[in-house]
């Protein structure tokens, strides 16, 4: 695998750059199929229960069920929309418009059966694996407007955002669109998922405004045990997120898992150390947040780099994402409730840019394409990040403003004080004895 030709031949055959209608193999590979099936379960495990518990523990006790409900409902909603046409618009042949959008030929999967292959795995498995990525992306955005958005507005926003933002960005990068043709490297979603969701969360936080009392009233997590439990599930599930993106059960998946783990561990320790030096004590919240920052930052690079690059990226994530959270909340006073933008958005940007550096063979990576320099690749990465940020910000803003004029985005002041669990769902997460 030291040969650049072999690496890029493998990449074209096994990465997200392939189009689903393209068949590269004539026989089912049971080992690869089993691994992607397992990875599919692991990625869904990241959303329910992983992200649900992580986010749920971070909010106040009167809003815990609203977070769990939002993550659960988004899972159901995106699954149906994925079948109805989202998958097709991303991965089906778009004909003359292929550079910008896929087609409708795979809406409701009219021709699918157990024998149709994508590469050497069934299309049913590929369909499900990609669906789990589409599920977790809008679920991440929930952290930007937690504890103050109407449930109905959340549903409409998630659906419209998936169609107008996730679909084009995902197609441009993973569905054979114009950014893919430029050679952008995003192995498992640093741009498609983390930059995309992070920017949308920031816009949502700004449009909705601050929670009552922010930033003067302390708003600590109500259940750190729940937070750490969810964080552990995210760490384990991320092995499917990144390792499964190889679509093979070989050393490429193994390397992706290895660098993912190193990125998470180094990000966590770096964040913990900074807090320890600045505030005198290492916090549990700090180490798990650093872990998530490390995971999000390593994601775009995970299929292209080696362990040394993972270590550098993880440490960089811990440092920059820590200070980004301080700037967003303390300096800018933007109430991104659960730090989606400084952790996922900023982390996605860092990881995507550094992918162009540490994929180079001189830094222990698997190598850039023949004739491509580090500066050129970083330029392509920067272009993809910029386009994604602008597109996500513009359409997220438009969707939010449109919904606010139509049905209203925010719960009333009394409902916010009472808590969304009771005011929106007539239930509570905890019952007093």
VENRARA-V378507 format. One record per residue. N is the residue number from 1. RES is the residue in three letters. NEAR is the number of other C-alpha atoms within 10 Angstrom. Layout:
N/RES/NEAR  N/RES/NEAR
This chain:
1/UNK/12  2/UNK/10  3/UNK/10  4/UNK/15  5/UNK/14  6/UNK/10  7/UNK/18  8/UNK/18  9/UNK/11  10/UNK/14  11/UNK/18  12/UNK/13  13/UNK/22  14/UNK/19  15/UNK/21  16/UNK/25  17/UNK/24  18/UNK/20  19/UNK/22  20/UNK/24  21/UNK/15  22/UNK/13  23/UNK/16  24/UNK/16  25/UNK/13  26/UNK/13  27/UNK/13  28/UNK/16  29/UNK/16  30/UNK/13  31/UNK/14  32/UNK/20  33/UNK/19  34/UNK/15  35/UNK/20  36/UNK/27  37/UNK/20  38/UNK/14  39/UNK/24  40/UNK/25  41/UNK/16  42/UNK/24  43/UNK/28  44/UNK/25  45/UNK/22  46/UNK/27  47/UNK/28  48/UNK/21  49/UNK/17  50/UNK/26  51/UNK/27  52/UNK/27  53/UNK/27  54/UNK/30  55/UNK/25  56/UNK/28  57/UNK/25  58/UNK/26  59/UNK/24  60/UNK/16  61/UNK/18  62/UNK/21  63/UNK/26  64/UNK/26  65/UNK/23  66/UNK/29  67/UNK/26  68/UNK/21  69/UNK/16  70/UNK/18  71/UNK/25  72/UNK/17  73/UNK/16  74/UNK/22  75/UNK/21  76/UNK/12  77/UNK/14  78/UNK/24  79/UNK/18  80/UNK/13  81/UNK/18  82/UNK/25  83/UNK/17  84/UNK/16  85/UNK/19  86/UNK/27  87/UNK/28  88/UNK/26  89/UNK/26  90/UNK/31  91/UNK/30  92/UNK/25  93/UNK/22  94/UNK/20  95/UNK/10  96/UNK/10  97/UNK/11  98/UNK/20  99/UNK/19  100/UNK/19  101/UNK/26  102/UNK/28  103/UNK/20  104/UNK/19  105/UNK/16  106/UNK/23  107/UNK/18  108/UNK/17  109/UNK/17  110/UNK/8  111/UNK/9  112/UNK/13  113/UNK/11  114/UNK/10  115/UNK/13  116/UNK/19  117/UNK/24  118/UNK/25  119/UNK/26  120/UNK/22  121/UNK/29  122/UNK/22  123/UNK/21  124/UNK/17  125/UNK/18  126/UNK/19  127/UNK/19  128/UNK/20  129/UNK/25  130/UNK/17  131/UNK/23  132/UNK/24  133/UNK/20  134/UNK/25  135/UNK/25  136/UNK/23  137/UNK/23  138/UNK/27  139/UNK/24  140/UNK/25  141/UNK/29  142/UNK/27  143/UNK/27  144/UNK/28  145/UNK/28  146/UNK/28  147/UNK/26  148/UNK/26  149/UNK/21  150/UNK/22  151/UNK/19  152/UNK/14  153/UNK/19  154/UNK/21  155/UNK/15  156/UNK/15  157/UNK/20  158/UNK/22  159/UNK/16  160/UNK/15  161/UNK/21  162/UNK/20  163/UNK/17  164/UNK/15  165/UNK/21  166/UNK/23  167/UNK/23  168/UNK/24  169/UNK/25  170/UNK/26  171/UNK/28  172/UNK/26  173/UNK/27  174/UNK/26  175/UNK/31  176/UNK/26  177/UNK/25  178/UNK/17  179/UNK/23  180/UNK/22  181/UNK/12  182/UNK/15  183/UNK/16  184/UNK/26  185/UNK/30  186/UNK/29  187/UNK/29  188/UNK/28  189/UNK/29  190/UNK/32  191/UNK/36  192/UNK/29  193/UNK/27  194/UNK/30  195/UNK/31  196/UNK/34  197/UNK/35  198/UNK/33  199/UNK/27  200/UNK/31  201/UNK/32  202/UNK/27  203/UNK/25  204/UNK/28  205/UNK/25  206/UNK/17  207/UNK/17  208/UNK/18  209/UNK/16  210/UNK/17  211/UNK/20  212/UNK/13  213/UNK/9  214/UNK/15  215/UNK/14  216/UNK/7  217/UNK/9  218/UNK/8  219/UNK/14  220/UNK/12  221/UNK/19  222/UNK/17  223/UNK/17  224/UNK/17  225/UNK/15  226/UNK/19  227/UNK/26  228/UNK/21  229/UNK/17  230/UNK/25  231/UNK/25  232/UNK/19  233/UNK/22  234/UNK/27  235/UNK/21  236/UNK/17  237/UNK/22  238/UNK/26  239/UNK/23  240/UNK/28  241/UNK/31  242/UNK/30  243/UNK/31  244/UNK/28  245/UNK/25  246/UNK/29  247/UNK/26  248/UNK/24  249/UNK/18  250/UNK/13  251/UNK/12  252/UNK/23  253/UNK/21  254/UNK/18  255/UNK/20  256/UNK/30  257/UNK/22  258/UNK/18  259/UNK/30  260/UNK/30  261/UNK/25  262/UNK/24  263/UNK/34  264/UNK/32  265/UNK/24  266/UNK/25  267/UNK/36  268/UNK/25  269/UNK/21  270/UNK/24  271/UNK/31  272/UNK/25  273/UNK/20  274/UNK/18  275/UNK/17  276/UNK/14  277/UNK/10  278/UNK/9  279/UNK/10  280/UNK/10  281/UNK/12  282/UNK/17  283/UNK/15  284/UNK/14  285/UNK/18  286/UNK/20  287/UNK/24  288/UNK/26  289/UNK/27  290/UNK/30  291/UNK/32  292/UNK/26  293/UNK/34  294/UNK/37  295/UNK/37  296/UNK/34  297/UNK/40  298/UNK/39  299/UNK/31  300/UNK/30  301/UNK/34  302/UNK/36  303/UNK/30  304/UNK/27  305/UNK/27  306/UNK/22  307/UNK/21  308/UNK/16  309/UNK/25  310/UNK/34  311/UNK/22  312/UNK/17  313/UNK/28  314/UNK/34  315/UNK/24  316/UNK/24  317/UNK/36  318/UNK/33  319/UNK/18  320/UNK/17  321/UNK/28  322/UNK/23  323/UNK/15  324/UNK/18  325/UNK/20  326/UNK/14  327/UNK/14  328/UNK/17  329/UNK/17  330/UNK/12  331/UNK/10  332/UNK/9  333/UNK/14  334/UNK/21  335/UNK/23  336/UNK/28  337/UNK/25  338/UNK/23  339/UNK/24  340/UNK/28  341/UNK/31  342/UNK/26  343/UNK/30  344/UNK/31  345/UNK/28  346/UNK/25  347/UNK/33  348/UNK/35  349/UNK/27  350/UNK/24  351/UNK/32  352/UNK/31  353/UNK/25  354/UNK/26  355/UNK/33  356/UNK/29  357/UNK/24  358/UNK/27  359/UNK/25  360/UNK/22  361/UNK/16  362/UNK/10  363/UNK/15  364/UNK/16  365/UNK/24  366/UNK/21  367/UNK/24  368/UNK/22  369/UNK/15  370/UNK/9  371/UNK/7  372/UNK/12  373/UNK/14  374/UNK/17  375/UNK/11  376/UNK/13  377/UNK/24  378/UNK/19  379/UNK/15  380/UNK/21  381/UNK/25  382/UNK/19  383/UNK/16  384/UNK/26  385/UNK/23  386/UNK/15  387/UNK/15  388/UNK/25  389/UNK/20  390/UNK/13  391/UNK/20  392/UNK/25  393/UNK/21  394/UNK/15  395/UNK/17  396/UNK/27  397/UNK/18  398/UNK/13  399/UNK/17  400/UNK/24  401/UNK/16  402/UNK/14  403/UNK/17  404/UNK/15  405/UNK/9  406/UNK/10  407/UNK/12  408/UNK/16  409/UNK/24  410/UNK/21  411/UNK/19  412/UNK/14  413/UNK/12  414/UNK/9  415/UNK/17  416/UNK/22  417/UNK/15  418/UNK/14  419/UNK/23  420/UNK/27  421/UNK/22  422/UNK/17  423/UNK/20  424/UNK/18  425/UNK/13  426/UNK/8  427/UNK/14  428/UNK/17  429/UNK/13  430/UNK/10  431/UNK/6  432/UNK/3  433/UNK/3
